Amino acid sequence: MKEFQKGLEAYNIEKSNGEFNSPEEWISLVLKDHEGNIVGGITTSTLYWAQYLEAFWVDAKYRGLGYGRDLVLEA
């Protein structure tokens, strides 16, 4: 299995000009109410050209209003 992983990574690093194994910065966004209180947020990471949702929360008072969708789309 190690040989397979090693070959896969080497091939993809070569074909992607070294970008295959280059993680990007994490993206974190917060949702605030009109008074500036944090009422939600999202944290994502990226690796291998894919974005991963790491943490996601919207206060119960603001759920079902589309704010969660907006956070995901913005990230």
N, C-alpha and C positions, 0 to 999 in steps of 0.2 A: 504494500500500500504506500509506503514512503516513496518508492521509486515512481509510482504513478503521480503522486502529489508533486514531487520534485519536477517531473517532466511537464505536467500541466502548468505549473507556475512559470517555468522557464519559457515554454512556448508562448504563453499569453503575455508575459513581460516583453518578449521579443516582438510579437505582433502588435502590441499596443504602445510601442516606443517607451516602455517603462512605466506607463500609467496604470497598468493592471493592478499593481500592488501599492498604489499611492492613495491612502485614505485622505479625504478632504476634511475640512474643519466641521465640527458639529454645528448644527443650526438649532438655536433655541429662541422661541418666541413666547411672549406672555400676553395675556388678555387682561385688560384693566377696565374697571367700571368708570363711570363719569367722575368719581371722587379719587381715582388713581389707585384703588385697591386692586391687587392681583386676584382675578377670579378664574384663571385658567392658564394653560400653557402647553407647550409641546417642545420636545427635544428629539432631534433626529441625528443620525450619523450617516455617512456615506462611505462606501467601499466597493471597489470593483464596478464603478459606474451605477451603483444601485443605492437608493436612499432607504434607510431603515428607521421606522418609528420606534424610538427607545422609551419615551415616557409621554403620556398624554393625560390631561385632566381639565375638566370644566366644572366649576361649582354647580351644584344641583339647581340652584336658582336660575342659571343661564343655559341649562341643557334644553335641547329641543328647539332652539332658536336659530340654529345655523352657525353659531360661533365656532363649534368644533370643526365643522366642514371648512370654514374660512381659515382656521389655523392650519389644517392639513394642506389645503391648497396653497396657502402662502409659503409654507415651508418647502 
